[in-house]
Amino acid sequence: GMAIVLNGEIATLAVIQDRLPGSGIINGGQGGFSQTEVKDLITVLRSGSLRMKPELMDKSRVGASLGEDYIVTGTMSALVAMLVVIVFMVFVYRRLGLFSVVGLFANLVLLMGIMALWGATLTLPGLAGIVLTVGMAVDGNILIFERLREEMARGLKLPQAAKAGFERAAVTIIDANLTTLIAGIILYWAGTGPIRGFATTLCVGILTTLFTVIVVTQVLIFHDIKRGVAPYRMRELAKDKRINFMGAIKPALAGSLLVIVTTVGFFIYLPDREKLGIDFMGGYALTVRTQDPQSIETLRGLVGAIPGDIGRSAEVRVISDSAAGSGYRAFRITSKLDGATVGGEEAAKAAETEVRRALASVLQRGPVEVALARGTDGKQAVTGQVYFENVHPLADVQASLAEGGVENAVATIDPTHKNSFQFTGSTGAVRTPAELVSEVQKRFTAHKDATGTPYELLSPIPESALIGAQVGGELRDKAIRALILAMFATMLYLRFRFAEWSYGIAVVAAVVHDVLVTLGALAIARHFDIVQAELDLTMIAAFLTIIGYSQNDTIVIFDRVREILPRSKKSLKDVINDALNQTLGRTILTSTTVLLTIVVLFLFNVGSRNAIEGFTFAMIIGVISGTYSTVYIAGPTLLWLENRRKMREDKSAGAVSVEAKPAT
């Protein structure tokens, strides 16, 4: 036979049926080769003798209880945020608010159903897409309700007002959602990893939003009107305002410029090690648990004593609440390696071993501890402790210990440690503590208790990650390219819809403003350790969400400008001012709703030093900045560009007129 070997593994094993005169044919036997097998074999043969040993670039592990904690916190915060949105919408729009709630639930059911049908896994970027979907769905309802209010104020009867309101609002809703959909498609096509996760959820969410806002809400309202209801009552937060927004252009632009130069300058000034996450730097990240509450200074001292890059670059953060006021029991240790390539899986294991050795005096013991002593009747007395990720019935733990070799096991709950049991018993076999530990661990591996809960032993290092900088660098570069393409596509769409480039350029100017302001705010928060705000791949999802909100907000205003302009004799500056005032109620309501949602998520996660904490902090800054930039960046940019265009046209017309004038 003849084996074809690649990287020490047999790719295919052929049986030589005849003499090889210098060439031969490999056949697949009676069944032949499939097309896929042919392609794979050609790839192997073409690889020749090149060494192509795979290099580990990215590896992570999350313990069961740690993942469960994230899920519980995320679910609770999302439910509370949804409840806040529901209460706010019902408070402002009363019966119409109830219709929006029905539409929102229909939207989420459709979104989750489609994602489940596709077998998609919900990650933080996916959550960002859902947050943006909810925001755009609520904004769509607010646009319809505010239009309905305007039409009723003009004196139209309720059926006519509802019809006109839906027709006028639908144009704006479609414009805002289609621009975001185009951006989402390009992000999916040009991006990868977290960007694709965000884009998938966003694209599906936009389609479900268009359906539920334009169809479901419309059906509910017109069905209600046919029943002969009285005119809808709504609270008006911005009644007949005449604010001269455009009169404050110069101080607003000066303030924006000062903020951007200061904060972005600070971001540039910060060293990469401080502002960039390990996604972009490369390195190790570990979550460790301690046996007893420890101060962060103690952990920093122990970790700093580790020789080499780990001790020199390690950063320690608290990720749990205070325990009895004497310290903390969970810490996250991050070691960045300045973009150097991490040395593979063996190096990752070595790094974890170094951390275990350095923290041996404080690290949580177990997960199974056993001590043996000489007993009576030839048996050895056993004492020990076992630590679990989840809660288990006491009787089940005792029975499992007995099956694991601890005779007459008696277990008691340890009041100082969650899900921990102390036990005593005996063993008749002559064995070492290590052998008995191995037997007990086997019994608590791949087994369940009587309630069906799987046994999971609690690890002192429940979470670890090894990240090569090349992985993050590639994802970052692709994200930036995808973002630039998405912005260009948005400009093309707006050029088609508004017949001028200036509208698209103004939208992009507002978006760039918001990204820079948020970037600077993250740098300040990171430097002063306000929140976990390192720039990493999950933070890119926050920037994409901020861009979606900012873009959506600006397009709503520009749609109103386009509506007013043909029938107004006012200057463009006054038209923009009127558009801002007419949509002020919608702007306040949408921004308030989104902020309430994000603030609730932030309050649930602040202090946890997890990814959602930094994500929601960035979102708060971005939404505030997005509302501001719609008025004071997009509006003035549009005005300046349109004035320049008009000046060029007037100059061109003047030149043509002079040339056409007959000579005297």
Salt bridges, closest charged atoms under 4 A:
ASP139 OD1 - ARG586 NE 2.80
GLU146 OE2 - ARG149 NH2 2.79
GLU150 OE1 - ARG147 NH1 3.85
GLU150 OE2 - ARG560 NH2 3.26
GLU151 OE1 - ARG154 NH1 2.46
GLU151 OE2 - ARG168 NE 3.26
GLU167 OE2 - LYS163 NZ 2.68
ASP175 OD1 - ARG497 NE 2.60
ASP175 OD2 - ARG562 NH2 2.99
ASP224 OD2 - ARG95 NE 2.82
ASP224 OD1 - ARG227 NH1 2.58
GLU236 OE1 - ARG149 NH1 4.00
ASP272 OD1 - LYS275 NZ 3.79
GLU274 OE2 - HIS527 ND1 2.65
ASP309 OD1 - ARG312 NH2 2.06
GLU315 OE2 - ARG317 NE 3.04
GLU315 OE2 - ARG526 NH2 2.92
ASP338 OD2 - ARG273 NH2 2.58
GLU345 OE2 - LYS59 NZ 3.01
GLU352 OE1 - ARG61 NH1 3.70
GLU352 OE2 - ARG356 NH2 3.43
GLU354 OE1 - ARG357 NH1 3.44
GLU369 OE2 - ARG365 NE 2.73
GLU389 OE1 - ARG289 NH2 3.91
GLU403 OE1 - ARG443 NE 2.33
GLU407 OE1 - LYS379 NZ 2.91
ASP449 OD2 - HIS392 ND1 2.71
GLU463 OE1 - ARG332 NH1 3.45
ASP477 OD1 - ARG476 NE 3.31
GLU500 OE1 - ARG645 NE 3.47
ASP514 OD1 - HIS513 ND1 3.08
ASP529 OD1 - ARG317 NH1 2.61
ASP529 OD1 - ARG609 NH2 3.49
GLU534 OE2 - LYS336 NZ 2.68
GLU534 OE2 - ARG526 NH2 3.16
ASP553 OD1 - ARG586 NH1 2.30
ASP559 OD1 - ARG562 NH2 2.35
GLU563 OE1 - ARG147 NH2 2.28
GLU563 OE2 - ARG168 NH1 2.92
GLU563 OE2 - ARG567 NH2 3.53
ASP578 OD2 - LYS570 NZ 2.85
GLU613 OE2 - ARG609 NH1 3.14
GLU642 OE1 - ARG645 NH2 2.82
GLU649 OE2 - ARG645 NH1 2.60
ASP650 OD2 - LYS646 NZ 3.52
